[in-house]
Every structure is written in C-alpha cells, then in structure tokens.
Amino acid sequence: MLNYTDTKSPWEQQPDELPHWFQRFDKYARSLGKEFTVERAYRLYRTDNRDVSSDGLSLWRDYAIQYDWQRRAAEWADNEAFLRIRTWEERRQKLAEADWDSGHEMRAKALEFLGEIAASKEARRFTDQKGQIVVVKKVTVTAAQVAQLAKVGSDLQRLSVGEPTQNVNVKHEGVGIYLPETEEADDE
C-alpha cells in the first residue's frame, strides 16, 4: 500500500489537466475509488447537471483515459484505506498504553491495600473455642477486593499487549488451538 503523505498525490490536478476536467474527476470519479467507471462518473455528472448540455460519454472516456482517472481514483482509494488503518492503529496503541497504565495503577493499589492490611491496627483480640488467639484487624478493604483489583489490573495489562487473560489448554500436541480451561476440560 502506498503512502502519499510526503509526495504530491496523483489525485490532485495534473500539470496539463484542464481545470473543468479536474473538477469533474474530483467530484465524480475520485470518490468512486476502485469502483470507478467512466459510465458511473458520467451518470453522476448528468444527474447533477440535467440543465447543462452534455459533453457526451465518448468525450468523458477520452479525457478519463488521457488523465488516467482509473489509476488515480484507485490510488486515492488505497490512500484513504491506508489513512483509516493508520488512524485505527494509532487509536489501538493509545488504548493499549492507557490500559497498561491503568492495569499498573490497579496492581500498585492492590499492593498498597495488602500493605495496609498487614499494618492495620488490631480491632480486637480473643481466644477461640480451641484456645487459639484470634486477632481481628480493622481494615477498609477485603482480601477479595484486593484480589479482584489485582486480577483486573493484570487482565488490562495482558490485554494491552495481546495476551490471553485466562489459562489455556492445548488439546492436541502440535496443534495451535488454544481453548479456555473449563470444568469439562478438567474432568477429562
């Protein structure tokens, strides 16, 4: 695929192209891209210009050949596709970086919460029925919440680099099919 961002684009007016023929190319041919035919462009022109006397389809064919409308329209379409792909790649990259950063922050927060749990003050202490001393600490977050935060952070980071978020099983050696583990797979 060609990138026309650094050079003069072939769909711009050519040095020897008459302005009114370039305007027709630009309005009626270029936008058809790879679907361009002289007949389609001419039909669009005639639909917009019912009051204007016709130049005739054969004259349109001559100028379309002379100014290479087919190639120019196709190259415009290729460039538009290239630009769309590049735009979406940039968006995916930004999203991946944001997910990585969010995942990192979530994992750091989970570690911070674990530290708070370890350093939290004793809320009460008692002896259970077996004679064991039980210490209850005052915390604002549960271990399940910390685990969930760490998992979400890890999942975000894994997804941002295209890695799976679940363990996978290889059913047959040498076959590149990966399936999420299920209870059924564990029973086999």
C-alpha positions in Angstrom: 0.0 0.0 0.0 1.3 3.4 -0.9 1.6 6.4 1.5 1.1 9.7 -0.3 1.6 11.9 2.7 5.1 13.1 1.7 4.7 13.5 -2.1 2.2 15.2 -4.5 -0.8 13.0 -4.7 -1.8 11.6 -8.1 -5.5 12.5 -7.5 -4.5 16.2 -7.4 -4.8 18.2 -10.5 -2.2 17.2 -13.1 0.0 19.8 -14.7 -1.7 19.5 -18.1 -5.2 18.7 -16.8 -7.8 21.3 -17.7 -9.5 22.8 -14.6 -13.0 21.8 -15.6 -12.0 18.2 -16.3 -10.1 18.1 -13.0 -13.3 19.3 -11.2 -15.2 16.5 -12.9 -12.6 14.0 -11.9 -12.5 15.3 -8.3 -16.3 15.4 -7.9 -17.5 12.4 -9.9 -14.6 10.0 -10.4 -12.2 10.1 -7.4 -14.8 9.3 -4.8 -15.7 6.2 -6.7 -12.2 4.8 -6.0 -11.8 1.3 -7.2 -15.4 1.2 -8.3 -14.8 3.9 -10.8 -16.0 3.5 -14.4 -16.4 6.3 -16.8 -20.1 5.4 -17.2 -20.8 5.7 -13.5 -19.0 9.0 -13.2 -20.8 10.4 -16.2 -24.1 9.2 -14.9 -23.4 11.0 -11.6 -22.5 14.2 -13.5 -25.6 14.0 -15.7 -27.8 13.6 -12.5 -26.3 16.7 -11.0 -26.3 18.7 -14.3 -29.6 17.9 -16.0 -29.8 21.5 -17.4 -26.3 21.5 -18.9 -25.8 20.3 -22.5 -23.9 17.1 -22.4 -20.3 16.8 -23.4 -21.1 13.2 -24.3 -19.9 10.0 -22.8 -17.3 9.4 -25.6 -15.6 12.7 -24.7 -15.6 11.7 -21.0 -13.9 8.4 -22.0 -11.2 10.3 -23.9 -10.4 12.6 -21.0 -10.6 9.8 -18.5 -8.0 7.9 -20.5 -5.9 10.9 -21.1 -5.8 11.9 -17.4 -5.6 8.3 -16.1 -8.7 8.6 -14.0 -8.9 4.9 -13.3 -5.5 4.7 -11.7 -5.8 8.0 -9.9 -9.2 7.1 -8.4 -7.8 3.6 -7.3 -4.7 5.2 -5.7 -6.9 7.7 -3.9 -9.0 4.8 -2.5 -5.8 2.9 -1.5 -4.5 6.0 0.3 -7.9 6.5 2.1 -7.7 2.9 3.3 -4.1 3.4 4.4 -5.1 6.5 6.4 -8.0 4.7 8.0 -5.8 1.8 9.0 -3.1 4.1 10.4 -5.7 6.1 12.4 -7.1 2.9 13.9 -3.6 1.6 14.7 -2.8 4.8 16.5 -6.1 4.6 18.5 -5.4 1.0 19.4 -1.9 1.9 20.5 -3.2 4.7 22.7 -5.8 2.4 24.2 -3.2 -0.3 24.8 -1.0 2.2 26.6 -3.9 3.6 28.7 -4.9 0.0 29.6 -1.3 -0.8 30.5 -1.1 2.3 32.8 -4.5 1.6 34.4 -3.5 -2.0 35.0 -0.2 -0.9 36.6 -2.1 1.5 38.8 -4.6 -1.1 39.9 -1.9 -3.6 40.7 0.0 -1.0 42.7 -3.2 -0.1 44.6 -3.7 -3.8 45.4 -0.2 -4.0 46.8 -0.8 -0.8 48.8 -4.0 -2.4 50.2 -2.1 -5.5 51.2 0.4 -3.4 53.0 -2.5 -1.6 54.8 -3.9 -4.9 55.9 -0.6 -6.1 57.2 0.0 -2.8 59.0 -3.6 -2.3 60.2 -4.3 -1.9 63.9 -5.8 -4.6 66.0 -9.5 -4.0 66.4 -10.0 -6.8 68.9 -8.3 -9.9 70.1 -10.0 -13.0 71.6 -9.4 -16.7 72.2 -11.5 -19.1 70.2 -13.0 -22.4 71.4 -9.8 -24.3 70.6 -7.7 -21.9 72.7 -6.2 -20.2 69.7 -5.7 -16.4 69.9 -7.7 -14.7 67.1 -6.7 -11.2 66.1 -9.3 -9.2 64.2 -7.8 -6.2 62.3 -9.6 -3.1 61.3 -9.3 -2.7 57.5 -11.4 -0.8 54.9 -10.9 -3.3 52.1 -11.4 -7.1 52.0 -8.9 -9.6 50.7 -11.4 -10.5 47.9 -11.5 -6.9 46.8 -7.7 -6.7 46.7 -7.6 -9.9 44.7 -10.2 -8.7 42.3 -8.3 -5.4 41.8 -5.0 -7.2 41.2 -6.8 -9.5 38.7 -8.4 -6.6 36.8 -5.1 -4.8 36.7 -3.3 -7.9 35.4 -6.0 -8.6 32.8 -5.8 -5.0 31.5 -2.1 -5.2 31.1 -2.2 -8.6 29.4 -4.9 -7.5 27.0 -2.9 -4.3 26.2 -0.1 -6.5 24.8 -2.3 -9.0 23.1 -2.0 -11.8 25.7 -4.9 -14.0 26.9 -6.4 -13.4 30.3 -7.3 -17.0 31.0 -5.2 -20.1 31.4 -5.4 -22.1 28.2 -5.3 -25.8 27.3 -3.6 -27.3 24.3 -5.9 -30.3 23.4 -3.5 -31.9 20.9 0.2 -31.7 20.9 1.5 -29.8 17.9 -1.9 -28.1 17.1 -2.0 -24.4 17.6 -5.6 -24.3 19.0 -5.9 -22.8 22.4 -9.1 -23.1 24.4 -10.0 -21.6 27.8 -10.0 -24.1 30.6 -13.4 -25.3 31.6 -14.8 -27.7 34.1 -15.4 -30.1 31.3 -11.7 -30.0 30.3 -10.7 -30.6 33.9 -12.9 -33.7 34.1 -11.1 -35.4 31.2 
